[in-house]
Amino acid sequence: MIQIKTQSEIKKMEEGGKILASVLSEVLKNVKEGVTELELDRIAEKLILKKGAVPGFKMVKGYSHALCFSTNDVVVHGVPTNYILKSGDVVGIDCGVFYKGFHTDISQTIKVKSHPFDKLRTRKSKVKSLEIDKFLKTGEKALFEAINQAIIGNRVGDISQAIQKIVEAEGYSMVKSLIGHGVGKDLHEEPEIPGYLEGPIKNTPALKPGMTLAIEVIYNMGESDVVYKNEDGWTISTKDGSISGLFERTVAVTDGKPQILTN
């Protein structure tokens, strides 16, 4: 059943979303060469607690971190490790908070910048860097176009179609086994929000005021197939080893424009 939130409940989610957005912003500032994923995870947890919230992901049974990392070929649910970030790495950071009884969820993918005076970069590496820039811009564009579809009169399928159209037009692939979702009192609620359209839009759930959605763009530079990367039971990566990207915001459907709660 899709949970419809009241205005007061959405206000609480907006407060939690602002905390979450500020935490992610601070963590992203610390993404640089020489930093480990675990160091960034500790920064995030410290900030969340300082701001009076709870790391939402630590409330998931069996998971013990504030962040999930999608580094390079990792697609989702990457457990933070002692991996040291390098120039050119593609790092997706997924984070959630629980505040006043409600979850919010957000993710962003960026590239670890090269040192401006690095004279050892080859033409091949520069071309690859530009390709990654295009890849990441495409995912972010798809996310915000999808958010624009979260209005009364549309359906979940309109969101899905917007994501798929933009991503596949650039030659990238949607990960069809991983999807967005409703969010609120639980981290994962109905409805499911695929990043692709399967069947008629009219057969997908109608968007109604008070719905709160974690809209996600989960896509790969290569093929769409994914596998578990190791034995931790969480980390999912691309089967072909290609780079993956992840962009997400928590959004409320209102009587007017979509309200991004994680701003």
C-alpha positions in Angstrom: 0.0 0.0 0.0 1.3 3.5 -0.9 1.6 5.7 2.2 0.2 9.2 1.8 1.8 11.7 4.0 0.1 14.7 5.7 1.5 18.2 5.3 3.0 18.1 8.8 4.7 14.8 8.0 6.1 16.1 4.8 7.4 19.1 6.8 9.3 16.7 9.1 10.7 14.9 6.1 11.8 18.3 4.6 13.6 19.1 7.9 15.4 15.7 7.8 16.1 16.2 4.1 17.8 19.4 4.7 20.0 17.7 7.3 20.8 15.0 4.8 21.6 17.3 1.9 24.0 19.3 4.1 25.7 16.1 5.2 26.2 14.9 1.7 27.5 18.3 0.6 30.1 18.2 3.3 31.1 14.6 2.5 31.5 15.4 -1.2 33.9 18.2 -0.3 36.1 15.6 1.3 36.2 13.3 -1.7 39.8 13.7 -2.8 42.9 11.7 -3.6 44.3 9.9 -0.5 41.0 9.7 1.4 39.5 6.3 2.2 35.8 5.3 2.0 35.8 4.5 5.7 37.1 8.0 6.6 34.3 9.5 4.6 31.8 7.2 6.3 33.0 8.4 9.7 32.6 12.0 8.6 29.1 11.4 7.5 28.0 9.6 10.7 29.6 12.2 12.9 27.7 15.0 11.1 24.4 13.2 11.1 24.5 12.6 14.8 25.7 16.2 15.5 22.7 17.5 13.6 20.3 15.5 15.7 19.4 12.8 13.2 20.2 9.0 13.0 22.1 7.3 10.1 19.2 5.7 8.3 21.2 3.0 6.7 22.4 1.7 10.1 18.8 0.9 10.8 18.8 -1.7 8.0 19.3 -5.2 9.5 22.8 -6.3 9.0 24.2 -3.0 7.8 26.6 -1.0 10.0 27.5 2.1 8.1 26.1 5.6 7.4 27.0 5.5 3.7 27.0 3.1 0.7 29.8 3.6 -1.9 29.5 3.1 -5.6 33.2 3.4 -6.6 34.0 2.8 -10.2 32.3 -0.5 -11.2 30.2 -0.7 -8.0 26.5 -0.1 -8.7 24.8 0.1 -5.3 25.1 -1.0 -1.7 28.9 -0.9 -1.6 30.2 -1.4 2.0 32.8 1.3 2.9 36.3 -0.1 2.9 39.9 1.1 3.4 40.2 1.6 -0.4 42.2 4.8 -1.0 40.6 7.1 -3.6 42.7 7.9 -6.6 42.6 10.6 -9.3 40.0 9.7 -11.9 37.9 7.4 -9.7 34.2 7.7 -10.1 32.6 7.7 -6.6 28.9 7.5 -5.9 27.8 8.2 -2.3 24.4 7.1 -1.1 23.2 8.4 2.3 20.1 8.4 4.4 18.9 9.9 7.6 16.1 9.1 10.0 14.6 12.2 11.7 11.4 12.7 13.6 10.1 9.3 12.6 10.8 9.6 8.8 13.6 8.5 6.4 15.0 10.5 3.5 17.4 9.2 0.9 19.9 10.9 -1.4 22.9 10.0 -3.6 25.3 11.7 -5.9 28.2 10.5 -8.1 31.3 12.6 -8.8 34.8 12.1 -10.2 37.9 12.4 -8.1 39.7 15.4 -9.6 43.1 15.1 -11.1 45.9 17.4 -9.7 46.0 20.5 -11.9 49.8 20.2 -12.3 49.7 16.5 -13.2 51.8 16.5 -16.4 51.8 12.7 -16.6 48.3 12.5 -17.9 48.1 11.0 -21.4 45.8 12.0 -24.2 44.0 8.7 -23.6 43.4 9.5 -20.0 42.1 12.9 -20.9 39.6 11.4 -23.4 38.4 8.9 -20.8 38.0 11.8 -18.3 35.8 13.7 -20.8 33.7 10.5 -21.4 33.1 10.1 -17.7 32.1 13.8 -17.4 29.5 13.2 -20.1 28.3 10.1 -18.4 27.8 11.8 -15.1 26.1 14.8 -16.6 23.7 12.5 -18.4 22.7 10.8 -15.1 22.1 14.1 -13.3 20.1 15.4 -16.2 17.9 12.3 -16.2 17.3 12.6 -12.5 16.0 16.1 -12.6 13.9 15.5 -15.7 12.4 12.5 -13.9 11.7 14.7 -10.9 9.8 17.2 -13.1 7.4 14.3 -14.0 6.4 13.9 -10.4 3.2 15.9 -10.7 -0.6 15.3 -10.4 -1.9 13.8 -13.6 1.2 11.7 -14.3 2.0 8.2 -13.2 5.1 6.4 -12.0 5.7 5.3 -15.6 6.2 9.0 -16.7 9.1 9.1 -14.2 10.5 5.8 -15.5 10.2 6.8 -19.1 12.0 10.2 -18.6 15.0 8.4 -17.0 15.3 5.7 -19.7 14.9 8.1 -22.6 17.8 10.4 -21.5 20.1 7.6 -20.4 19.7 5.3 -23.4 19.8 8.2 -25.9 23.5 8.6 -24.9 24.2 4.9 -25.4 24.3 4.0 -21.7 22.2 1.2 -20.1 19.7 1.2 -17.3 20.1 -1.3 -14.5 16.7 -3.0 -14.5 17.2 -5.1 -11.4 17.6 -2.1 -9.1 14.9 0.6 -8.8 13.7 3.7 -6.9 11.0 3.5 -4.3 8.7 5.2 -1.9 10.2 6.5 1.3 8.8 7.7 4.7 8.4 5.9 8.0 10.2 3.0 6.3 13.3 3.4 4.1 11.7 1.4 1.4 8.0 1.8 0.7 5.7 1.4 -2.2 5.5 2.3 -5.0 8.5 0.8 -6.9 10.0 3.3 -9.3 11.9 1.6 -12.1 14.4 3.6 -14.2 12.8 2.1 -17.3 9.3 1.7 -18.7 7.9 -1.8 -19.2 4.4 -1.9 -20.6 1.8 1.0 -20.9 2.2 4.0 -18.6 -1.5 3.7 -17.7 -0.8 0.4 -15.9 1.6 2.1 -13.5 0.5 3.8 -10.2 -1.0 7.3 -10.4 0.8 10.1 -8.6 -1.2 11.7 -5.8 -0.5 14.5 -3.4 1.3 13.3 -0.3 3.3 10.6 -2.0 7.0 10.8 -1.1 9.4 9.2 -3.5 13.1 8.3 -3.7 13.7 8.8 -7.4 16.9 7.1 -8.5 18.9 6.9 -11.7 21.0 3.7 -11.6 22.8 3.2 -14.9 26.0 1.9 -16.4 28.5 3.0 -19.1 28.6 -0.6 -20.4 26.0 -3.4 -20.2 23.1 -3.5 -17.7 23.9 -6.8 -16.1 25.1 -6.7 -12.4 26.6 -9.2 -10.0 27.5 -9.4 -6.3 31.2 -8.3 -6.2 32.4 -10.2 -3.2 31.2 -12.1 -0.2 30.0 -9.2 2.0 26.4 -9.8 0.8 25.8 -6.2 -0.1 28.2 -4.8 -2.8 26.7 -5.1 -6.3 28.8 -4.3 -9.3 28.6 -4.3 -13.1 29.2 -7.7 -14.6 31.4 -6.3 -17.4 33.5 -4.1 -15.0 32.2 -0.9 -16.6 31.7 2.4 -14.7 28.4 2.8 -12.9 26.5 6.0 -11.8 23.9 6.7 -9.2 21.8 9.9 -8.6 18.9 10.2 -6.2 16.7 12.7 -4.4 13.7 12.4 -2.1 10.7 14.2 -3.6 7.1 14.9 -2.4 4.2 15.0 -4.9 2.2 18.2 -4.2 -0.8 20.0 -5.8 1.8 22.1 -7.7 5.4 21.5 -8.6 7.4 18.6 -7.2 9.0 19.4 -3.9 12.6 18.2 -3.5 12.9 17.4 0.2 16.6 16.8 0.1 17.7 20.3 -0.8 
